Each structure stands twice: as C-alpha cells, then as structure tokens.
Amino acid sequence: MPFQHKNLARGAWHELSLIEQMANIGSEISRAVLWQNKDKQVFKNAVDRALELLDLTIQDLRWRKRLKEIVRVREMLIDALGGGKEYGSSFESLDKYFLSFALVARLHR
C-alpha cells in the first residue's frame, strides 16, 4: 500500500519527537471520531492514516524502549475498529489518550 504521508515516510517523521508523533496520530484519531457516524470513507481514511503513522513510529529506532506501549496503542486501535470486542477499546477512549500528547506538543511550540 502506498504511503499517504509520503514526505513523512521518507524520513521527516523521524525528525519529530515522540510527543509530536503521538500528537499527529491523535489528530487522525480525532478526525476518525468526528466522521465515524457521518462518512465511512473519510472515517476509514483517517484510521488508515493513523495506522500508517503508528507504523512509522514503531519503525523509529529511537523509541525501541517504548515499543511495547506504542505497539499496544496500535493493538487498541485495531480493537476499536473491530468494535472493541477484545479489550473494550473505542475511538473515544483513544482520542482521550492522545489528547494529552496534543496538549504537551502545543506547549512546546
């Protein structure tokens, strides 16, 4: 599957801090929450972008000591996509999780 975030996939993503990466993932989650019951394609695109960004974060060797948490977040996103059957995950709970990253990223600007 071709990258939607081509510039980020070429290396720009690895120039961001973990907080900035997580905040960007969170913006896609927020977008998914907004469109979840309005437009299935816009919702799906936001989820796909969030997964793509999570995968780029997982590949970032700087975070190998945080890999367990990052991979778990990806697992929770997949669970939410499947209706939260395994862990009770929801897009709303993920949105709350990522909100703190957005707030901290904004403070550091």
MODA-V789553 format. One line per field, one symbol per residue. ss: DSSP state (~ for helix, > for strand, _ for the rest). phi: phi as a letter, one per 30 degrees, with the letter a starting at -180 (. if undefined). psi: psi as a letter, one per 40 degrees, with the letter a starting at -180 (. if undefined). A space follows every 50 residues. Layout:
ss->???
phi->???
psi->???
This chain:
ss->_____~~~~__~~~~__~~~~~~~~~~~~~~~~~~____~~~~~~~~~~~ ~~~~~~~~~_~~~~~~~~~~~~~~~~~~~~~_________~~~~~~~~~~ ~~~~~~~__
phi->.dddcdddddkdddcdddddddddddddddddedceccbdddeddddedd ddddddddddddcddceeddddddddddddddjiddcidbddddddeded ddddddddd
psi->hihdgddddeeddeeiidddddddddddddddddededhddddddddddd ddddddddehedfdeedddddddddddddddeefddefiidddddddedd ddddddde.
